[in-house]
């Protein structure tokens, strides 16, 4: 009898385990096949897009992705709303009390979401909502965000982790991108005004776009920092004409004077240089500036290697003969 009871117990346990496994497989298959959608984004639900200052208006997209083993068989209508609280949460989580680093809402006159509704068509794996961006007047020193979230939808499921989006707008021109990654190689010569001995100044300089014809960088080899005090006392503007001629201006408080006849090798000019192997964006600059009470004369070459095939405005740029 004991053996028979053990056998019955084992068979019952096996049947229960089989039932549980069968149910788990059904749940797994259901999860695998169901359709779930959400915004397409990178880390922290952010999607960054760069817009050219050479264009009055450009178009970007708020994009959705629909997942699932099989394509949807009916249209899915998704309605979105703008939600400024998303920016507040982002700032608190990332910067806490460092208010100067806070992201800001995109100015209302600088963008237009053409529709607050997206229809993901049957058979499709995603959909988009166009957004028009007018970049003139935006600052490279500010993080601009368009915060949107899903409000309602009529079928399928939404991925709660991808139910909102922070659309980040960056600016660029032919010489720099506004994310702080445009670093030119510096080969410079600096001397104190009144002294004839020159000191070699190798290094790098970061350029930032301001308008369709202006960029900003630090004078000489002064250190860059992303704060107003540093920029106000040590940054200058390079204004590039269509023929490549460069005009040097103070960004704010720095004393800087352009020297056009100091050295013919540094004619305050921008051009494209091709050495047969690589292509470079090149500035040859000469100016004097006063920093912390000392006046310097600076001659500098700034070079940035680039691929002409990657830039649509390449043909409009002066080329060195």
N, C-alpha and C positions, 0 to 999 in steps of 0.2 A: 504493500500500500504506500509506503514511504516513497518508493521509486516512482510509482504512478503519479503521486502528488507532485514530486519534483519535476517530472516530465510535463505535467499540465501547467505548472508554474512557468517553466521555461518557454513553453509554447505561447502562453498568454502574454508574457513579457515581450517575446519576439513580435507577436502580432501588434502590440501597442507601439513598439518601436517602429515597426513598419508603417503604422498609421501616422505617427508623428513625422516620420521622414517623408511620407507621401504628401502630407499637408505642407511641410516646409518647402518641398519642391514646387508645389502649386503656388505658394506665396512668392517664391523666388521667380518663377516663370511670369507671374502677374506683374511683379516689380520690373522685370526685365523688359517686358513688352509695352508697358504703359508710356504714354507721351507726356513729357515734362518740358516746359519752356522757361526761359529766363533771359535777362540781358547778357550780351557778350561783353565781358570786361576782364581786366587784369586784377592784380592784387588790390585789396581794399575797395573792390567794386568800382574801380576807376578805369576810364578809357580816355587816353590822351590823343589829341589830334593837333597837328601843326598847320597853321594857316599863313599864307603869304601876304605880306604887307604891300606887295606889288599889285594885288587884286582888291578891288573895292568890296567885293562880296564873293565868298566861296561856300561850298556846300559840304557838310559832313553828314553823318548818319548815327542815329541811335538804333542799335541793331539787336534783334532777338534771335535766339537759336532754339530750335525744337528738337528734343532728343527722343529716343525710343527706337525699338528694333524695327518697327514698321512706320511708314509715313502716315500722317494724319489723313483721314478720309473726308473730313469736313473742315471748312474754314474756321479759324479761331480768331475772334475779335478781342483785342487787348486795348484797354483804355489806360492812359497814363496821366499823372498830374505832376506838377513841380512841387518840391517839398524842401523849403529852405532849412528845415530842421536837420536834414541829412548833412549839411555843411557844418552846422553847429556841433553835431556829434563827431564828425571827422576831426574838427579842430580840437575839441576837448580830448579826444583819444590820442591824438598825435602830438599836440603842442601844449596842452594844459594852460599854464600861465604865460607862455611865450606868445603874447598877443601879436607881436610884430610879424610872426610867421604864419598867422592865420590865413587860410584860403578865403576868398571873397566870392560872392555871387557874381556871375557874369552880368555886366550892365545891361539893362533891358533894351537899350537902343542898339546894342551890338550883336543881337542874335534874334532869330525867329524860328520857333519850332512850327513847321508848316502844318502839322496835324497832331492832335493829342490821341490819335487812334492808329493802331497798326493791325492789319489783317494778315495773318499767316495763312496763306492759301493751302487748300487741300493738296496733298502731294509734295508740298514744299517743306524744307527743313529750317526755315527762318523767314524773317521779315525785317523791314527797316522803316524808320521815320526820319525823313530829311530834316536837317537843321541848317539854317543859313547863318553864316558868321560874317560880320563886318569888322575886321581886325584893326583898322586905323584908330589910333588913340589908346590902344591897350599897352600896358607896361610889361616889360620883361621881368620886373621885380615882384609882380603879383601873381599868385596862383588863382586863376579864374575857373570856377566850376558852375556847371549847369546841373542842378540836382533834380532827378526825376525818379519816380517809382510807379509800379503798377498799381492802378486803382481797382479796376474790375476786369474780368475776362469771362467768356461765356462757356468754355469747355476746356478739357484737359486739366493738367495740374501745373502749378508754378513751383519752381525751385525757390524756397524761401530765402536761400542764401544769395540768389541772383534776382531778387525782386525789385532792386533799386540800382541806380547808376549815377555815378559822379562823372559827368562829361567834362574833361579838362581841356581848356583851350590854350594853345601855345602859339607864339608868333615867330615869324622868320622873315628875313630878306635875303638878298643874294650873298651876303657876307657872313651872316650869323643866324643861329637859332636861339630862341629865348629861354632855353632850358639850362644854360650855363655850361654846355658841353663843347662850344666852339672855341678851341684853343689853338691859337696861331704860334708858330715857333718864332721866337725873338732873337735877332742878332743885332745888337745895338752898340753904340759908342756914346759915352756920356762924359762930359767935362763940366767943371764948375765955371761959370761965366767969369772971364778974365784970366783963366788958366788955359794953357795950350795943351796940356797933357790929357789924353783921353783914356778912359777906363772901359774895357770891354764889358758888355752887358748881355750875356746869353741868358736864355730862359724861355718862358711861355707867357702869352697874354690872352686872356679870355675876352671875346667880343660879344656884345649884346645888341640885338636889333632895336632901334627906336622908331624909325619910320621907314618908308620905302627907299630913302636915300641916306639915312643916318644910322651909325652904330656908335656904341659907347665902349670905352676901355680906360684903363688907368694910365696916368702919365708915367713916363720912364719905366722903371721896374718896380714901382710902388705896389705893395701887396693889395690884392683884391679881397674885399669882404662884402657880404650881402647885407650891409646896413647903411642907413642914410648918412651917418656921420662920415664913414669912409668914402662913400661915393661923392658927397658934397665937397669934400676937401681935396680929393685926389683924382677925380674922373674927368675925362675929356670926351668931346664928340668929334667923330670923323664924318664929314658930309661929303659924299662922293657924287660928282657931276657925271653926266652921261658920257663925257669924253675921258673919264677917269681922274680928272683933277680933284684933289682932296683939299677941303677946307677944314682947318683945325679950330675948334671952339671949346671954351670951358663948359663943363656940364653944369657947374654951379659956382663954387667959390674959388676953385683953383685958378691961379694966375698962369695962363699959357698963351704964348705968342708964336704964331706960325713964322718960320724962317724959309722963304722961298729961294733966296740967293746965297745961302750959306755954303752949300756943297752940291755941285751938279749931279752927284751920284744919289742924292736923296731929294728928288724934285717934288715931294708931296704929291704922289701919284699912286693910283691903283691900276693894276692890269693883270691879265691872265698870262702866265708864263708856262711854256711847254719846253722841257729840256730834252725831248726825244724819248724819254722813258716815263716821266710822270708830268702831271699838270698841277699847277699851283695858283692859288689866289695870292696876290702879292701887293703889299703896301710898302712904299719907300717914303719915309717921313722925316721931317726935320723941324724942330721947334725948341723953344726954351720955356721952362716952367719954374715956378718958385714953390718950394715945398719945405715947410717948417723953417722958413727964413733964409733958405739957401736957393740961389738961382742956378739952374743947370741948362746946358745946351745938349739936346738929345738928337742923335741920328739913329734911325732904326729901320730894319727890314722885318716885316711880318709876313710869314708864309704859311699857307694851309694847303696841303695836298688834297685833291678831290677828284672825283670821277665825273667828267663832263656829261656822260650819259645819264647821270642821276639828277641833273638839274636842267629844267626846261628854260630857264632864263640865261643859260650859258652864252647863247649867241648874241645877247644884247650887251655883253661885257667887253670893254676894250682889251685887245690882245697885244702883247709886246712883240714888236717886229724885230 
